[in-house]
Amino acid sequence: MIQHYFKIAFRNILKYKAQSIISILGLAVGFTCFALATLWIHYEMTYDDFHEGADRIYFVGRKNLVENENTIFASSRLPYAVHKQLKLDFPEIESSCVWDYGRMQIDSIQAPDVSLAHIDSSFIKMFNVKIQEGSSVDFLYFPDKVAITEEAAIKLYGHTSVIGKKVNERQTICAVVSGFGKHTNLPYDFLGNLIQTTDPTTKNYTTLIRLRKGTNVDAFQRKLAEAKIEIKNNQGRTDISKNLGMVPIMEYHYRPQNIAIQIHYLKLFAAIGGLVIFCSLINYLFLFASRLHIRAREINLRKFCGSSMSHLYLMLTIDFLLILLFSGLLGMFFIELSFEAFKEYSEVEGNIYTEASLYFVIISILALCMASPIILKHKNTIKGNRHLFRKFALILQFSIGLLFIFSITVLIKQTHFLRNTDVGIERKGIATMTCWNTSEGELAQVNHEIKKMPFVNETLLNACSLIPFRENVAGVFSYWDDKKEEDAPVAFNIMYHTLELVRFYGIKLKEGEMLNEDDTDRILINETAVKKLGVQHPLGMKIGMYTVIGVVKDFHNTAPTVPIHSMMFLQNVHSGDTKGPWCCETDIIVKYEVGQWKELKQNVDSIMELQLPGRHYILLDAEEEYEKEIQSENSLIKVLGVMSTVCILISAFGIFSFVTLSCEQRRKEIAVRKVNGATMKNILYMFAKEYSILLVVASIFAFPLGYVLMKRWLEDYVEQTNISAWIYCVIFIGTAFIIILCIGWRVWQAARQNPAEVIKSE
């Protein structure tokens, strides 16, 4: 019997091929997007969840003085002695450790980037690192000994019997240890001893703590923020670590700085996939209900011949679920096709098919719950308000389609605006180069060779790069002229070598005068700083030990969602300043002719190979780095573009299916109208009017909702495009045109039929 019901269901799919294909395709695409997005979200939110007490482990660092509280630390690295002092000062801390990331040099084999983590015994205890082979812990105490993970041993040597093997001239493997894999914020292939200096304040490390069970985290955060950790250095001076904050280890990775696409965009991606599934389900439910109406005679005949309600329910349920089964299989096929590209882009690992199968089962159950009332009350569905249900389904599809199109139009407009608006500084044709373990003489020689390139216009040596911007120098000022008692201290990003930067990046002076070469106590500030200080006439005012002589126009050099910071520009270091320009230096900044990036990169590679072989360096293009700041927006455009196309196709084919069924059901009405003198134009107008009214109703819901959502989204940006009236007009007219195309041909075919033949067949 069940086999017979499957045959009937399969024949119905073949009978209604167009409608079935539309339903299967829409559900499959929505399911694919939903499954990939939820896998990505789950992967990002479960970094390091395999550690004991992972929900109580935190990174500790100095909170950023300039940005808002939701951003990552200004520095997550603290002096070595701080982690021990934290454990002594705070009974809430169960354990603490430090960790330092580096690269391992391997001489005997050609290996990709291999990581070396410098640790001490506190890290081993806190994270329960196991020694798998060998018994020596010399790697914790001697620089010539290292431990290797099992995964790295197999990847590099093909086996784990590597005890005593020399890695390079200086280091030998003394143990094989357990690793964390790639799904961690603390990756390592090798473990080595912690590089310590005699002065406990000169070298900083990544600091981690694990709180005791039952600790009030909010109260502890407030307590930590108020704490001052004092460490004495070898000269007898006290180093103070203050303004401390912490980030959960499982949340650290999906902060905006560490992930290709922001986590809330991933959630939006999943929601979009869910909307496409919902849109496809509504479309399929209506088609299913309409097919029940067409099969009314068959169903009544089966009941007359003795079929029970349970058998009819089983038959119709199989009919309904077979489409879902095919869509699930097609969705799995789409996942298989796209998974390699998805993994490469998202860096997600793991088996998606188990999770995807679970999602499919859940979606199928929900779909069956939605269909059950239609199946159980098919009489009412046939004789009752099926036209109302059809109109509701169409309005819903139109609304979702219009919402998608409206959202992607505003998104594209905003992204185009961010790319092309004047950000206040030059970024095209500028590159920054950073080279490690290089003397000033060697760097000067590299700079000299770069200058010789015919397409290089200018270079700066040892200057502060604006894009990418390294916020390593910040100062908090509690005193300035005309400061009110209730005014809070103001934090500044501090830039040095201002004359070179202004000329090189094209920074514009709004008022006042420019600095001189020998200035040490005169400064420039930006417009944002003037607002933060709450002054009307900043020229001549004192900020701490400095005198303001000019104001520069604001410029954007960070993510478009990050507000412009208060900035202070100096030429030289003040005698009373304990920091210096070394804090924010990029080795070389290059200005080259636009379009010559590949040639510049190739030439710099050749120079480094010739002049400083084996030295590690990074060459970055300012335009590419700025593009990374809007990477989430670019990814969202692609996702919304695909989803909008799918939604439009589902809606278009859905309209075509609805019109086809409507024409089938209204053949007699159309024939009678023709007999009574209705022309082809009249019949087309009748259908067009009906669907135009539905489109207007959908627009009334979709456009205001789209405006509210996108306006709220735009508020996250410092620079915002406007939502113009032409967007509504173009989308409405374009959608109306697609609807006319969908209904025109099918209605024209129905209206051409001979009315006498139609009435006779009825």
Summary of the structure (lengths in Angstrom):
residues: 762
radius of gyration: 33.6
end to end distance: 32.8
largest distance: 108.5
contacts: 2390
relative contact order: 0.11
helix: 52%
strand: 17%
